Amino acid sequence: QLQLQESGPGLVKPSETLSLTCTVSGGSISSTSYYWGWIRQPPGKELEWIGSIYYTGSTYYDPSLKSRVTISVDTSKNQFSLKLSSVTAADTAVYYCATVYSSSPDWFDPWGQGTLVTVSS
Amino acid sequence: QSVLTQPPSVPGAPGQRVTISCTGSSSNIGADYDVHWYQQLPGAAPKLLIYGNSNRPSGVPDRFSGSKSGTSASLAITGLQAEDEADYYCQSYDSSLSGLVFGGGTKLTVL
């Protein structure tokens, strides 16, 4: 059974780059059955999809974040990563990684436990 | 403001049936994109509850059911239990925004 775990700094300064890694266990990130995605949830607010990646490195991002987001995959470590540049307080959120089932539209299952990232000086 | 509109809160008594609506438009649910539902218990990550409008993943009780019609979708919960108290989110795709979208979430309170 797939399990995902986010890791990375919990505090990032404004204008810097947020970097998180998701480690996948219980299965291979190189599986042809899934994509891998990032979703975030600002405190007390709704969920927001950030972007997704296939093991080949093919990516697709939410248009509103696309200019600041990079998602990459490291198949040797069974990990995928998120970088969000030029962060502001509005980027403070719990960040989740998840397995993505490609459909019309994609759905997410399972999710990692989430990690809170606070943007503050 | 999400393009998928959910009621902020829904109350229900134990044993009762409740429904949570998810209202969209012609660029998302009405464009024949499926709707998925997630349950988020307090302090936990979201969990897939319904996919493809009405399909339950393995392990999800049949007390949970989903439906879709026109530009809206609904999640129904029968035989309400205290453990069902959580936030519920719908999710689809919006062609105008060119991305996956979530509803604003509904807090289910079991009285």
Interface residues (C-beta under 8 A of the other chain):
Chain A: E46 L47 E48 W49 D62 P63 S64 Y96 Y101 S103 S104 P105 D106 W107 F108 D109 P110 W111 G112 Q113 G114
Chain B: S2 Y33 D34 H36 Y38 A44 A45 P46 K47 L48 Y51 G52 P57 Y89 Q91 S92 Y93 L97 S98 G99 L100 V101 F102 G103 G104 G105
